[in-house]
Amino acid sequence: MATPEISQKSPIRMELEPGTYWWCACGKSQTQPFCDGSHKGTEFVPQEVVITEKKMYSLCACKHGQTGWKCDGTHKSL
């Protein structure tokens, strides 16, 4: 299994509007934390994120967390 690239060792905090987003799982996207298609040709696929409430979210940027797009603090141990 391939290892994702670490885009940064802290979460990306942002306010999101309700809607569907595609979270980058490979770490290569230039539009972090969202997918720009850079995973093509790899085994990585973006994760669909459905937001139903406008609020601040902490999105994983280290790409090594166990909860996908939601930051779980894994970056602290990298």
C-alpha distance (Angstrom), angle and dihedral (degrees) to the residues before:
residue distance angle dihedral
M1 . . .
A2 3.80 . .
T3 3.78 121.9 .
P4 3.80 117.5 -126.1
E5 3.79 120.3 -125.0
I6 3.81 116.9 -108.2
S7 3.79 107.3 -120.3
Q8 3.83 91.7 -174.2
K9 3.81 138.1 -20.1
S10 3.79 96.4 -121.1
P11 3.78 133.4 58.7
I12 3.77 122.8 -93.9
R13 3.80 107.4 -120.9
M14 3.76 114.9 -156.0
E15 3.75 141.9 149.2
L16 3.78 110.7 -115.6
E17 3.78 128.4 -161.6
P18 3.81 119.2 -138.9
G19 3.78 110.4 -80.8
T20 3.79 143.9 85.1
Y21 3.80 121.2 -61.9
W22 3.80 132.7 177.9
W23 3.82 113.7 -133.1
C24 3.80 116.9 -149.6
A25 3.81 110.6 -118.2
C26 3.83 98.5 178.0
G27 3.81 98.7 57.7
K28 3.82 93.2 -132.8
S29 3.81 99.0 100.9
Q30 3.79 117.4 117.0
T31 3.81 88.8 -151.1
Q32 3.83 97.7 61.2
P33 2.94 131.4 -144.8
F34 3.79 88.5 21.6
C35 3.80 130.3 65.3
D36 3.80 121.7 -98.9
G37 3.82 95.9 175.5
S38 3.82 96.0 -94.6
H39 3.81 89.7 130.7
K40 3.81 92.0 71.0
G41 3.78 110.1 124.6
T42 3.83 92.4 25.3
E43 3.79 132.7 89.5
F44 3.81 91.2 -109.5
V45 3.79 123.7 105.5
P46 3.80 127.0 -173.0
Q47 3.79 118.8 -107.8
E48 3.79 119.4 -121.4
V49 3.81 111.7 -124.9
V50 3.80 117.9 -165.8
I51 3.80 113.0 -164.4
T52 3.80 117.0 -164.3
E53 3.81 100.0 171.8
K54 3.81 129.6 50.2
K55 3.81 106.8 -124.7
M56 3.80 144.3 110.5
Y57 3.80 116.4 -65.4
S58 3.82 133.3 -172.7
L59 3.78 107.2 -136.3
C60 3.79 120.8 -163.6
A61 3.80 113.1 -109.3
C62 3.81 99.2 169.9
K63 3.84 90.4 66.1
H64 3.81 91.2 -147.0
G65 3.82 100.4 93.0
Q66 3.79 123.5 117.9
T67 3.81 94.7 -131.5
G68 3.80 100.2 60.6
W69 3.78 113.3 -134.7
K70 3.82 95.9 4.5
C71 3.79 113.4 86.4
D72 3.81 110.7 -117.8
G73 3.82 98.1 177.0
T74 3.82 96.3 -100.0
H75 3.84 89.4 130.8
K76 3.84 88.4 72.4
S77 3.81 90.3 68.7
L78 3.81 98.2 46.3
